[in-house]
Amino acid sequence: MNLLTRQCVVEFIGTFSLTFIGAGAIIATGGENLVAIAFAHGLALSMAVYASGHISGGHINPAVTIGMLVTGKIKPPAAAAYIVVQLLGATLAACVLSSCLPGEAVDKVKLGATLGSLSAPENVVQVIVIEAILTFLLVTTIFAVAVDKRGPKNIYGFAIGLTVCFDILCAGKYTGASMNPARSFGPALIGGHWDIHHCYWIGPILGGVLAALVYDRIIIGKDGGGGDED
């Protein structure tokens, strides 16, 4: 089994885990316990990143993969493969949740879709801006702790998961705080809930790409992030 196949397998498992646990928590709580939902997503992502980081880099998110692509951290064929398996992992997770959990609980929260009080056509700009900001913070954290050679590598999974957690606590009520097109795509496809779905691609990708470029080109820079010596 070649390296890319192994990388795709762990990306599939990681995105399945995030979607299964995250959407499952929304279903289990009826979408009414934002703290539980935030911690479910944060802990699931943290463990997925720790489990896959040494193999695939632990992207678990198309927006992260695209951020790595535009900064040359991953090649286009591998990036495309990552995104495909991330979408497949999230879709399978949504399919399992839809098939195994009570239909009434699933329908109440639209299969744990990443939607909030602003998720309506008249609020498209607001949703995109908020999702872009949330993903900017997430990808900045990823670059700071996992890409930057000076970063605290022993806590990178915890830091990334905690960022998702506080992002959801801040904006989960309003946009669903997706930050992840795959996490949004799986429940949307299986549940048929496509409300302003494009926003959950545009916002995270814009925020992720901007964060990646800022960190890579400005914070790390040509000197590799070493800075000036006094």
N, C-alpha and C positions, 0 to 999 in steps of 0.2 A: 504494500500500500504506500503510494507516494505521499510526500509532505502535504501537497494541496488537498488531497483527499482527507487526510487526518485533520487538517485545519477546518475543512468544510463540515466534517462530522461534529467537531466540538462547537462550531458556530451554530449548527443546527440544534444541538442539544441545549446550548446556552440560551438561544432565543426561545426555544420551546419552554424551557424552565421559567424564564422571565414572564412569558405570556400566560403560562398555565397557573403560576402562583399569583401573579398580579391580577389578571382577570378573575381568577378563582376567588381572590380575596374580595374583589368588588361584588361578585355574586353572593359570597357567603355573608357579607355584611349588608347586603341590599344597597350598597353604595352610600351608606350612611355613617360610616366610621372612617373619616379621612386619615386619622392617625394610623389605624390598622392597615389601610390600603397603602399609605406611604411607606410604612416599614416593610410590608410584604414585598413591594417592588424593590425597595432599597436592598433588603437582605438577599432576595433572589438574585439580583444583579451582582451584588458583591460576591456571592458564592460562585456564580457563573463566571465572573471575571477571574477569580482565583483559580478555578478549575481549568480554564481555557487559555489564560494569558500566556503561559509558557509555550503553548502550541500554536495558537492562531493570533495572539495579541489581544484576545478577548474583546472583540469589537461588539458583538451581540446587537448591532444597530446599523442600518444602512447609512444613517447620517454620519456616524463615526467612520465607517469604511470610506465614504466619499471624502471626508476630511483628511483621512490618511492618504487617499489617492491624490488629491490636489497638492499635497506636500511631498509626494514622492516616497511615502512610507510603504506603499503597496503598489504592485503593478496592475494595470487594467484588467487582464484576464482573471487574476486572483480576486480583485475587487468585485468583478461581475459575479464570480462563483460565490463569494461570501454573501452578496446581497440576495441571490437566488435562494440559497439555503436558509438564510435568516427569514425570508418570507415564508418558505415552506415550514420551518420550525414553528413559527407563530401560527400559521394556518392549521397545522396538525393539533397544536395545543387548543386552539379555539374549537376545533372539531370534536376533540375528546371532551372538553367541558360541555359543549352543547349536547353531546350524546349521553353523558353520564350523570349530569346534575339535573335536579327537578326543573321542568320546563317553565314553571311559574317564576322561579327565582332567576332563571336565565333571562327570561323576557323582561322582567322588571328593570334590569340594568343593561338591556341590549347586549347581552353576552360579555359584559365587562368592557364594552367599547370605550375608547378614550374620548369621551364627550363631557361637556360641562354646560353651565348656564349660558355661556356665550356662543355655544356651538350652533349657530344659525346663520343663514346667508347674509343677513344684514350686518353681521359682526366679523366678516371674513378678515378684514385688515387687523382688527384687534387680536384675533386668534393667531394669525401668522406672526405678528410682532411678539406676542407673549411666548409662543412656542420657540421662536428664534432666540429670544433672550434666555429661556430656560436651557435650550440646547447649547447655546454659547457657553453658559456656565459649566455644563456637563463636559463638553469637549475641552474647555480650558483646563478643567481638573484632570481629565485623562492625559492631556499633554504634559501637565505639570508633574504628575506622579508616575506616569508610565512611559512617557516618551523622552522627556528631559532627563539626561544622564545624571543630573544633580538631584533628581526627585527622590523622595523617601519610598523606595521600592517595596519595603516590607508592609506598607499599609495601603498600597495602591488600590486593592479591591475594596477595602473598607471606605476609602475616601470617595471613590466613584459611586459606590452604593449610597453613601450618605448624601451625596449631591443630588441624586435622584430623589431621595427621601425628602429633602427640604424643598426641592422644586415642586413636588406634589403637594406638600403642605401649604405652599404659597399659592399655587395656581390650579391645583386639581379640581377645585370647585368650579372654576370658570372655563377651563379648556380641556380638562382631563389630564393635563400635563403629560402629554405623550412623550415628546423628545425623541421618538423612535418610530419611523414609518412602518417597520415590521410589526411592532406591538399594536399599532393601529390597524394595520392591514388584515391580520388574521381574523379578529372578531368582526371586522367590517365585511369580509368576504363570506364567512360562514353564517353570520347573522343577518347579512343583507342591509347593514346600517351604513350608508354612504354619505351621511350628512356632512357637508363641507370637507369630505375626506382629503381633497387636494391640499387643504391647509396643513394637514399632518404630515405631508411630504415637503411642501414648500418651506414652512417655518423651520423645522428641524434641520433641513439641508442647508438653508441659508445661514442659520446660527452656527451649525457645525463647521461649515466651510470657512466662515469668517473667523471663528475661534482658532481653527487649525492654522490659517494663514497668519493671523496676528501672533500666535505663540511661536510658530516655526520661523517666521521671517523677522520678527521684531524682538521677542523675548529670548529665543535661542540665538537667532542671528547667525551671521557668517562665522563667528568665532566659536560656535557650538555651545553658547550659553555661559562661557567662562567669565565674561565681563572683563573690565579693566582692573589691573592690579595697581594698588596704591603703594 
